[in-house]
Amino acid sequence: MKNAHQLEQLIAQLQFNFTYLQDLVIDIKEDDMTFSPSIGLENHPSFTLGHIITAYGLTIKHLGGTYTISKQWDNLFRRKGPGDSRLPTKAPNAYPTKNELIDELKVQHNTLLKHFKEITEDKLYEKMTWRFSKYFPNTIDFLYFMCISHYSMHISQLAAWRRAMDMPSSLARL
């Protein structure tokens, strides 16, 4: 592949985000996974993990794979971003456990990596029609957004959540 280095860098960034995300939640108590410490931090850890899982599913779908996220999880975690007035519920019983979320995160991550190994140069530069097409018009642009920018937005929310909860820096441990 002519642009193999570009894809390798994308995978490296995705792997870093995946590792960092897991570290951000590893020491959060199950009882705190749906706690929101203040306005602006409504995306609690359970929601954030689930939302990233659905983002993986959508990315896989755009690469030609199957969207395997259940309808229940899709309804719970998939928001449309700014303008979507729904906020995550704080009801702990509405969410899968932390371990279930982490297990599914791993499944989706590994599935996406398999798709990356099979992607062709033509597919990388294929035009896409989606919400942010005017900024990210082809598959490689979409992948950079989903695997780096979107992922990082939500990792930052978790890092801020940890600070609000007076928890130690996760990034310092990596």
VMD Tcl script that draws the C-alpha trace (Angstrom):
set ca {
  {0.00 0.00 0.00}
  {1.36 3.38 -1.04}
  {0.26 5.13 2.15}
  {0.97 2.33 4.62}
  {2.78 4.72 6.97}
  {-0.34 6.88 7.24}
  {-2.43 3.86 8.20}
  {0.24 2.68 10.67}
  {0.17 6.09 12.36}
  {-3.61 6.00 12.56}
  {-3.47 2.56 14.17}
  {-0.80 3.76 16.64}
  {-3.01 6.68 17.69}
  {-6.04 4.40 18.00}
  {-4.04 1.96 20.12}
  {-2.87 4.77 22.41}
  {-6.45 6.04 22.85}
  {-7.66 2.49 23.55}
  {-4.95 1.95 26.19}
  {-5.51 5.35 27.77}
  {-9.29 4.86 27.92}
  {-8.93 1.55 29.73}
  {-6.54 3.12 32.22}
  {-8.93 6.02 32.80}
  {-11.61 3.64 34.09}
  {-9.61 0.80 35.65}
  {-9.69 2.25 39.17}
  {-13.21 3.66 39.10}
  {-15.52 1.90 41.53}
  {-18.58 0.29 39.97}
  {-20.83 2.51 42.11}
  {-19.23 5.64 40.63}
  {-19.53 4.60 36.97}
  {-22.82 6.50 36.53}
  {-22.10 9.39 38.89}
  {-22.02 12.90 37.45}
  {-20.10 15.26 39.75}
  {-21.33 18.50 38.15}
  {-23.04 20.18 35.22}
  {-20.84 19.75 32.18}
  {-19.71 16.30 33.26}
  {-22.94 14.46 32.46}
  {-21.05 11.97 30.27}
  {-20.17 9.69 33.16}
  {-17.77 6.74 32.69}
  {-20.45 4.17 31.83}
  {-21.91 6.39 29.15}
  {-18.52 7.36 27.77}
  {-17.36 3.75 27.42}
  {-20.62 2.77 25.76}
  {-20.57 5.77 23.45}
  {-17.07 4.92 22.25}
  {-18.22 1.32 21.73}
  {-21.01 2.53 19.44}
  {-18.50 4.76 17.63}
  {-16.35 1.69 17.00}
  {-19.43 -0.09 15.65}
  {-20.23 2.76 13.27}
  {-16.63 2.94 12.09}
  {-16.64 -0.78 11.38}
  {-19.93 -0.40 9.50}
  {-18.48 2.38 7.32}
  {-15.59 0.05 6.47}
  {-18.05 -2.56 5.22}
  {-18.40 -4.58 8.39}
  {-21.50 -5.42 10.38}
  {-22.83 -3.12 13.11}
  {-23.05 -5.59 15.99}
  {-24.15 -3.25 18.77}
  {-27.49 -4.33 20.25}
  {-30.50 -2.06 19.81}
  {-30.61 -1.58 23.59}
  {-26.99 -0.41 23.73}
  {-27.44 1.69 20.60}
  {-30.40 3.52 22.18}
  {-28.53 3.99 25.44}
  {-25.17 5.17 24.09}
  {-25.51 6.60 20.60}
  {-26.13 10.33 20.71}
  {-25.93 12.65 17.76}
  {-23.57 15.17 19.36}
  {-24.27 18.89 19.80}
  {-27.95 19.60 19.43}
  {-29.01 16.22 20.83}
  {-30.78 17.26 24.01}
  {-30.73 13.79 25.57}
  {-28.38 13.40 28.52}
  {-27.10 10.10 29.89}
  {-29.25 8.70 32.65}
  {-27.64 8.40 36.06}
  {-29.58 5.23 36.91}
  {-26.91 2.56 37.54}
  {-29.27 -0.30 36.64}
  {-29.71 1.15 33.12}
  {-26.11 0.33 32.20}
  {-24.00 -2.77 31.68}
  {-21.30 -3.35 34.29}
  {-17.86 -1.85 33.88}
  {-16.45 -5.28 33.02}
  {-19.13 -5.86 30.36}
  {-18.35 -2.48 28.83}
  {-14.60 -3.09 28.83}
  {-15.07 -6.56 27.33}
  {-17.20 -5.15 24.49}
  {-14.73 -2.29 23.99}
  {-12.01 -4.90 23.41}
  {-14.19 -6.86 20.98}
  {-14.98 -3.74 18.93}
  {-11.36 -2.55 19.01}
  {-10.03 -5.89 17.77}
  {-12.71 -6.07 15.07}
  {-11.75 -2.61 13.83}
  {-8.07 -3.60 13.74}
  {-9.00 -6.62 11.57}
  {-10.76 -4.28 9.16}
  {-7.69 -2.04 9.03}
  {-5.58 -5.03 7.97}
  {-7.97 -5.70 5.09}
  {-8.49 -2.12 3.89}
  {-7.42 -1.22 0.37}
  {-5.90 2.01 -0.88}
  {-9.02 2.61 -2.99}
  {-11.26 2.25 0.08}
  {-9.10 4.67 2.10}
  {-9.64 7.44 -0.43}
  {-13.23 6.64 -1.33}
  {-15.62 9.58 -0.97}
  {-18.05 9.33 1.93}
  {-21.34 11.01 2.68}
  {-21.87 11.57 6.36}
  {-22.53 14.35 8.86}
  {-19.08 15.93 8.54}
  {-18.39 15.24 4.86}
  {-17.50 18.87 4.18}
  {-14.60 18.56 6.65}
  {-13.75 14.88 6.21}
  {-14.78 13.86 2.68}
  {-13.20 10.43 2.34}
  {-12.67 7.27 4.36}
  {-9.19 8.10 5.66}
  {-10.44 11.50 6.88}
  {-13.40 9.80 8.57}
  {-11.05 7.31 10.24}
  {-8.80 10.06 11.56}
  {-11.84 11.81 13.00}
  {-13.37 8.72 14.60}
  {-10.17 7.06 15.84}
  {-8.36 10.18 17.01}
  {-10.50 13.34 17.31}
  {-13.83 11.88 18.44}
  {-12.12 9.36 20.71}
  {-9.95 12.09 22.25}
  {-12.94 14.34 22.92}
  {-14.46 11.64 25.09}
  {-11.17 10.66 26.72}
  {-10.83 14.31 27.74}
  {-14.28 14.21 29.28}
  {-13.22 11.21 31.37}
  {-9.97 12.91 32.39}
  {-11.99 15.96 33.52}
  {-14.45 13.66 35.32}
  {-11.50 12.09 37.18}
  {-10.21 15.52 38.24}
  {-13.67 16.46 39.50}
  {-13.69 13.23 41.49}
  {-10.24 14.05 42.93}
  {-8.71 10.94 41.34}
  {-5.06 10.69 40.30}
  {-3.95 11.37 36.75}
  {-4.28 8.38 34.52}
  {-2.00 9.84 31.86}
  {0.81 10.04 34.42}
  {0.63 6.24 34.79}
  {1.10 5.52 31.08}
}
mol new
graphics top color blue
foreach p $ca { graphics top sphere $p radius 0.5 }
foreach p [lrange $ca 0 end-1] q [lrange $ca 1 end] { graphics top cylinder $p $q radius 0.2 }
display resetview
